[in-house]
Amino acid sequence: MAEPLNASVWRLLNGSGNHRTGQRIMDGVILAVMVLILVAVLVRSVPTLDDDIADAAHALWFGCALLLSIEYLVRIWCAPAAPVHRYSNATARLRYVSSFLGLIDLAAAAPYWLAVAGFLPEDVAEVISLLALCKAARFLPGLHVLAAVFKTEARALVSALVALMIVLILASGIMFLLERNAQPEVFTSIPTAMWWGIVTIASVGYGDMTPITAWGRVFGGLVIVIGLSTVAVPVGILATGFYRELRKHDFIVTWKTVAEVPLFKGLDASRIAEIARMLKPQMVPERQVAVTDRCNRHDA
């Protein structure tokens, strides 16, 4: 039985199925549109452009917006064909439209038309159009790992960020008290002093707000030391999360590889997992025998 058209289109757009050539072409077109819309927005932000170049950049933006709009509408049309969906056509399309990637697709396609209709200033619409770069999540597996890390480590990250916010507010309040008399025009309030706290904890140090009193400088040095240790906590959480996710991803890949070996097809999932844990990756030079049978072991 021939596959329905919407199912074929869905596989073509989402890199699933046997149409490898078509998938590569489609992926290349979408990636090219992402690059071109970036070029158009960057060029149009230059105020000293010739009119011809500005018009060409606008035409490029229009072409990219048109292609992205067509892609968005096609994805809505073929959303019910996704294998993971067991819903009605309307529900499947609504789930795609409200998903993260669906919202990104809409944000990439809609700004140009909103600017043409007068609902958005062109410069604002151009910046929003840069969200098209987030469509790279479909092509870069590393971005999925990043999202998984933030999801699994959300509780620890929120705790670390709350602690960081507490340090920021306390440091800014104390610095305001120490410097408000010496620099009333600089440290005008605690919210103003929070800018000093942000750049100090982050060890950026722009120099636009600096303590001049002795106690202010001593406290500022203490905040730098505390800030370094506080900022290091979420960094360590993310690093640990990345390590765990990469280990999990490698294990899943190894498990699937073992499960596809004819010798192990009769084993259950737990036995395959035991075998997968014993396997270690090894680099083998080109044209060298990696596996051989017992009779020809001397040839390995």
C-alpha positions as CSV (number, residue, x, y, z in Angstrom):
1,M,0.0,0.0,0.0
2,A,1.3,3.4,-1.0
3,E,2.2,5.7,1.9
4,P,-0.1,8.8,2.3
5,L,1.3,12.0,0.9
6,N,1.2,13.8,4.3
7,A,3.2,10.9,5.9
8,S,5.8,11.1,3.1
9,V,6.1,14.9,3.6
10,W,6.4,14.5,7.3
11,R,9.3,12.0,7.0
12,L,10.9,14.3,4.5
13,L,10.7,17.3,6.8
14,N,11.8,15.4,10.0
15,G,14.6,13.2,8.6
16,S,12.8,9.9,9.0
17,G,12.5,7.2,6.4
18,N,14.5,6.0,3.4
19,H,14.4,9.2,1.3
20,R,17.9,10.2,2.3
21,T,18.6,12.3,-0.8
22,G,15.4,14.3,-0.4
23,Q,16.0,14.7,3.3
24,R,19.5,16.1,2.8
25,I,18.2,18.5,0.2
26,M,15.4,19.7,2.5
27,D,17.7,20.0,5.4
28,G,20.2,22.0,3.2
29,V,17.4,24.3,2.1
30,I,16.2,25.1,5.6
31,L,19.8,25.6,6.9
32,A,20.5,27.9,3.9
33,V,17.3,29.9,4.7
34,M,18.5,30.3,8.3
35,V,21.9,31.7,7.1
36,L,20.3,34.0,4.5
37,I,17.8,35.5,7.0
38,L,20.7,36.1,9.4
39,V,22.7,37.9,6.6
40,A,19.6,39.9,5.6
41,V,19.0,41.1,9.2
42,L,22.6,41.9,9.8
43,V,23.0,43.8,6.6
44,R,19.8,45.8,7.1
45,S,21.0,46.9,10.6
46,V,23.9,48.9,9.0
47,P,22.7,52.5,8.8
48,T,25.1,53.6,6.0
49,L,24.0,51.1,3.3
50,D,23.3,52.1,-0.2
51,D,19.7,52.0,-1.2
52,D,20.3,49.2,-3.7
53,I,21.9,47.0,-1.0
54,A,19.2,47.8,1.4
55,D,16.5,46.8,-1.1
56,A,18.3,43.6,-1.9
57,A,18.5,42.7,1.8
58,H,14.8,43.4,2.1
59,A,14.0,41.2,-0.9
60,L,16.2,38.5,0.7
61,W,14.3,38.8,3.9
62,F,11.0,38.6,2.0
63,G,12.1,35.4,0.2
64,C,13.2,33.8,3.4
65,A,10.0,34.7,5.2
66,L,8.0,33.3,2.3
67,L,9.9,29.9,2.4
68,L,9.6,29.7,6.2
69,S,5.9,30.5,6.1
70,I,5.3,27.7,3.5
71,E,7.3,25.3,5.6
72,Y,5.3,26.2,8.7
73,L,2.0,25.7,6.9
74,V,3.2,22.3,5.5
75,R,4.3,21.2,8.9
76,I,0.8,22.0,10.3
77,W,-0.8,20.1,7.4
78,C,1.3,16.9,7.9
79,A,1.5,17.0,11.8
80,P,-1.2,14.2,12.1
81,A,1.1,11.9,10.2
82,A,3.7,11.9,12.9
83,P,4.2,8.3,14.3
84,V,4.1,9.5,17.9
85,H,0.6,11.1,17.5
86,R,-2.5,9.1,18.4
87,Y,-4.9,12.0,18.3
88,S,-7.4,13.5,16.0
89,N,-6.1,15.7,13.1
90,A,-7.0,18.9,14.9
91,T,-5.4,17.9,18.2
92,A,-2.2,16.7,16.4
93,R,-1.9,20.1,14.6
94,L,-2.6,22.0,17.8
95,R,0.1,20.0,19.7
96,Y,2.6,20.9,17.0
97,V,1.6,24.6,16.9
98,S,1.9,24.9,20.7
99,S,5.2,22.9,20.9
100,F,8.6,24.5,21.3
101,L,9.7,23.9,17.8
102,G,6.3,24.9,16.5
103,L,6.5,28.3,18.3
104,I,10.0,28.7,16.9
105,D,8.8,28.0,13.4
106,L,6.0,30.6,13.8
107,A,8.3,33.2,15.3
108,A,10.7,32.8,12.4
109,A,8.0,33.1,9.7
110,A,5.5,35.6,11.1
111,P,7.5,38.8,11.9
112,Y,7.9,39.9,8.2
113,W,4.2,39.7,7.6
114,L,3.4,41.5,10.9
115,A,5.8,44.3,9.8
116,V,4.1,44.5,6.4
117,A,0.7,44.7,8.1
118,G,2.0,47.5,10.4
119,F,1.7,45.6,13.6
120,L,5.4,45.6,14.3
121,P,8.2,48.1,13.5
122,E,10.6,46.6,10.9
123,D,13.6,46.7,13.1
124,V,11.8,44.8,15.9
125,A,10.4,42.3,13.3
126,E,14.0,41.7,12.0
127,V,15.4,40.9,15.4
128,I,12.5,38.5,16.1
129,S,13.2,36.9,12.8
130,L,16.6,35.8,14.2
131,L,14.7,33.2,16.2
132,A,14.9,31.2,12.9
133,L,18.4,30.3,14.1
134,C,16.8,28.2,16.9
135,K,15.5,25.9,14.1
136,A,19.0,24.4,14.3
137,A,17.7,22.3,17.2
138,R,16.3,19.9,14.5
139,F,19.7,19.3,13.0
140,L,22.1,19.5,16.0
141,P,21.7,16.7,18.5
142,G,23.8,18.6,21.0
143,L,21.0,21.1,21.5
144,H,18.7,18.3,22.5
145,V,21.3,17.2,25.1
146,L,21.4,20.8,26.3
147,A,17.6,20.9,26.8
148,A,17.7,17.5,28.5
149,V,20.3,18.8,30.9
150,F,18.3,21.8,31.9
151,K,15.2,19.7,32.4
152,T,16.9,17.0,34.6
153,E,18.9,19.6,36.6
154,A,16.2,22.2,36.9
155,R,15.7,21.8,40.6
156,A,19.5,22.1,41.4
157,L,19.8,25.0,39.0
158,V,16.9,26.9,40.5
159,S,18.4,26.4,44.0
160,A,21.8,27.7,42.8
161,L,20.3,30.7,41.0
162,V,18.2,31.6,44.1
163,A,21.4,31.5,46.2
164,L,23.1,33.7,43.6
165,M,20.2,36.2,43.7
166,I,20.4,36.4,47.5
167,V,24.1,37.1,47.4
168,L,23.5,39.8,44.7
169,I,20.8,41.6,46.7
170,L,22.7,41.5,50.0
171,A,26.0,42.6,48.4
172,S,24.2,45.5,46.5
173,G,22.4,46.6,49.7
174,I,25.6,46.7,51.8
175,M,27.6,48.5,49.1
176,F,24.8,51.1,48.8
177,L,25.2,51.8,52.5
178,L,29.0,52.0,52.3
179,E,29.1,54.2,49.2
180,R,26.0,56.4,49.2
181,N,27.5,59.2,51.1
182,A,30.8,59.2,49.2
183,Q,29.2,58.8,45.8
184,P,25.5,59.9,46.0
185,E,25.3,60.5,42.3
186,V,26.5,57.0,41.5
187,F,25.0,54.8,44.2
188,T,21.6,56.4,44.2
189,S,19.6,53.3,45.3
190,I,19.9,49.6,46.0
191,P,18.4,48.8,42.5
192,T,21.1,51.0,41.0
193,A,23.8,49.3,43.1
194,M,22.6,46.0,41.8
195,W,24.3,46.8,38.5
196,W,27.6,47.0,40.4
197,G,26.7,43.7,42.1
198,I,26.1,41.9,38.8
199,V,29.3,43.0,37.1
200,T,31.3,42.4,40.2
201,I,30.0,38.9,40.9
202,A,30.4,38.0,37.3
203,S,34.0,39.4,37.4
204,V,33.3,41.7,34.4
205,G,34.2,45.0,36.1
206,Y,33.1,47.6,33.5
207,G,34.5,50.4,35.8
208,D,31.4,52.6,35.6
209,M,30.6,52.0,39.2
210,T,33.5,51.4,41.6
211,P,33.8,51.8,45.4
212,I,36.1,54.6,46.5
213,T,35.9,54.2,50.3
214,A,38.2,51.9,52.1
215,W,35.5,49.7,53.5
216,G,33.7,49.7,50.1
217,R,36.9,48.4,48.4
218,V,37.4,45.7,51.1
219,F,33.8,44.6,50.8
220,G,34.0,44.7,47.0
221,G,37.0,42.3,47.1
222,L,35.1,40.0,49.4
223,V,32.1,40.0,47.0
224,I,34.4,39.1,44.1
225,V,35.7,36.0,46.0
226,I,32.2,35.0,47.1
227,G,30.8,35.7,43.5
228,L,33.4,33.3,42.0
229,S,32.4,30.5,44.2
230,T,28.7,31.2,43.8
231,V,28.8,31.3,40.0
232,A,30.9,28.1,39.9
233,V,28.0,26.1,41.4
234,P,25.6,26.3,38.4
235,V,28.5,25.8,36.1
236,G,29.4,22.6,38.0
237,I,25.8,21.4,37.9
238,L,25.6,21.9,34.1
239,A,29.0,20.1,33.6
240,T,27.8,17.1,35.7
241,G,24.5,17.1,33.9
242,F,26.2,17.1,30.5
243,Y,28.4,14.2,31.5
244,R,25.5,12.1,32.6
245,E,23.4,12.9,29.5
246,L,26.3,12.0,27.2
247,R,26.9,8.8,29.1
248,K,23.2,8.0,28.8
249,H,23.2,8.8,25.1
250,D,26.3,6.6,24.5
251,F,24.7,3.7,26.4
252,I,21.5,3.9,24.4
253,V,23.4,3.9,21.1
254,T,25.5,0.9,22.3
255,W,22.3,-0.9,23.5
256,K,20.6,-0.4,20.1
257,T,23.8,-1.6,18.3
258,V,24.0,-4.8,20.4
259,A,20.2,-5.4,20.1
260,E,20.6,-5.4,16.3
261,V,23.3,-8.1,16.3
262,P,21.6,-11.4,15.1
263,L,23.4,-13.4,17.9
264,F,21.7,-11.3,20.6
265,K,18.2,-10.9,19.1
266,G,16.7,-13.5,21.4
267,L,17.9,-11.8,24.6
268,D,15.7,-9.6,26.8
269,A,16.5,-5.9,27.4
270,S,18.3,-6.5,30.8
271,R,20.7,-9.1,29.2
272,I,21.4,-6.7,26.3
273,A,22.1,-3.9,28.8
274,E,24.6,-6.1,30.7
275,I,26.5,-6.8,27.4
276,A,26.3,-3.1,26.5
277,R,27.9,-2.1,29.8
278,M,30.9,-4.4,29.2
279,L,31.6,-2.9,25.8
280,K,34.2,-0.1,25.4
281,P,34.8,2.1,22.4
282,Q,38.1,1.5,20.6
283,M,39.6,3.2,17.6
284,V,40.6,0.8,14.8
285,P,42.9,2.0,11.9
286,E,41.5,1.8,8.4
287,R,41.8,-1.6,6.6
288,Q,42.6,-3.5,9.8
289,V,40.6,-6.5,10.9
290,A,38.6,-5.7,14.0
291,V,36.7,-9.0,14.5
292,T,37.6,-12.5,13.3
293,D,36.5,-16.1,14.1
294,R,38.5,-18.5,16.2
295,C,40.0,-20.4,13.3
296,N,41.5,-17.3,11.8
297,R,42.5,-15.6,15.0
298,H,46.2,-15.4,13.8
299,D,45.1,-13.0,11.0
300,A,43.7,-10.4,13.4
